[in-house]
Amino acid sequence: VAELSERVRALVQPQMRGLEPYDPDFAPCRINLSANENDLGLPAPVRARVDAALRATPTNRYPDPMANELRDEIASWHGVSRANVFVSDGGDEALFDLFLAFGGPGRTLVNCPPTFSVYALYASMLGTTVLDVPRDPETFAPNADELAAAAADAAIVVLTSPNNPTGDVMDPAGVARVCEACPGLVLADEAYGEFAGPGLSSEPLLAAHDNLVVLHTFSKAYCLAGARCGYLLAAPDVVDGLAAVRQPYSVGVLAQAAALAVARERAAFEPLVDEIRSERERLLLEIRALGRALPVRVWPSQANFLLVRVPNASRVRSRLRDERSILVRDFSSAPGLADCLRITVGTREENDELLGALEAILKEES
Ligand SMILES: *Cc1c(COP(=O)(O)O)cnc(C)c1O
């Protein structure tokens, strides 16, 4: 990965001098289990609806900045009103807008690492102080007591459930406690919420807690990572705050049309999500079984990926890529994640190949 030049480091804002261009170490591979996408892909009838919607969409006009048709569909889906929905260019833009509007110099964001690295990145770019409340180093469970205490001085608290890359959830009672303690906003990032068991979403808390913001995306369960569309559910005045800082036309007409078609066909994704959940449990058991003879540890997950720890994780990851053309994500240099790899749950065949390759490489390495 390229570093910024001396010249540019002198020209950018001081808090940005350490940044690198975002260009993940991506190599086209036969089997890509590195980015938590839905490997099953859009079901053919849904793809046909998306294609028809795209064909019917003129591109010479600017998009509706607030994506109101899509907002209405999302609102009826989640049982809220249009005013509670903020649509964005992927969940990542929603995060940026949230941190831009409600963070900044002199404000504190409470973060719960190891977690999605984008939070700390955006917070530091925007000059927001980041206060870490680390997870348990063994189980990765968040510490609800410490989070509630830290929340008392926070502008934003980020709770990711299921968490990326550890896969664990924060129960809604814990989220409610943090909402009560926090004078600012509490973000429940539920990008992987569809893969979690029932009763684990914080969405029902929205009615009682007007400082709660819930993030969803079409990128994971809904097979639209490439189209870029996500959304937040929040109190109407929070949505107004976000709408005031957003880039006016960030969600293009094609993304809006694709997301609307998918939202209308959301029932078609239930069998896909069920299949991924059952494959996740199978992979978990199989990797655990490998762990009886080989040095591999795996954590339970409520998302569409598993976190595993193996000796020489970086080497194992490179061997999977170079010898088997299987791409997984290396987290071994992230704090608290020594020797950890994150493996997206793929199709049954992909998972079988991954298991065979992992077993063979671990045998050779040990
Ligand atoms: C993938 C992801 C998102 C959002 O992704 P987009 O593709 O930008 O919608 C948000 N939070 C977490 C934790 C994620 O893993």
The ligand as an SDF file (V2000), in Angstrom:
LIG
                    3D

 15 15  0  0  0  0  0  0  0  0999 V2000
  -20.0170   -3.6350    5.7190 C   0  0  0  0  0  0  0  0  0  0  0  0
  -20.2530   -2.8080    6.9360 C   0  0  0  0  0  0  0  0  0  0  0  0
  -20.9230   -1.5740    6.9100 C   0  0  0  0  0  0  0  0  0  0  0  0
  -21.4390   -0.8640    5.7090 C   0  0  0  0  0  0  0  0  0  0  0  0
  -20.9930   -1.2690    4.5030 O   0  0  0  0  0  0  0  0  0  0  0  0
  -21.5130   -0.5320    3.1740 P   0  0  0  0  0  0  0  0  0  0  0  0
  -21.1020   -1.4540    2.0940 O   0  0  0  0  0  0  0  0  0  0  0  0
  -20.8470    0.8000    3.1160 O   0  0  0  0  0  0  0  0  0  0  0  0
  -22.9980   -0.3930    3.3120 O   0  0  0  0  0  0  0  0  0  0  0  0
  -21.1500   -0.9280    8.1000 C   0  0  0  0  0  0  0  0  0  0  0  0
  -20.7340   -1.4420    9.2490 N   0  0  0  0  0  0  0  0  0  0  0  0
  -20.0830   -2.6100    9.3250 C   0  0  0  0  0  0  0  0  0  0  0  0
  -19.6820   -3.1300   10.6490 C   0  0  0  0  0  0  0  0  0  0  0  0
  -19.8030   -3.3220    8.1710 C   0  0  0  0  0  0  0  0  0  0  0  0
  -19.1000   -4.4540    8.2560 O   0  0  0  0  0  0  0  0  0  0  0  0
  1  2  1  0
  2  3  1  0
  2 14  2  0
  3  4  1  0
  3 10  2  0
  4  5  1  0
  5  6  1  0
  6  7  2  0
  6  8  1  0
  6  9  1  0
 10 11  1  0
 11 12  2  0
 12 13  1  0
 12 14  1  0
 14 15  1  0
M  END
$$$$
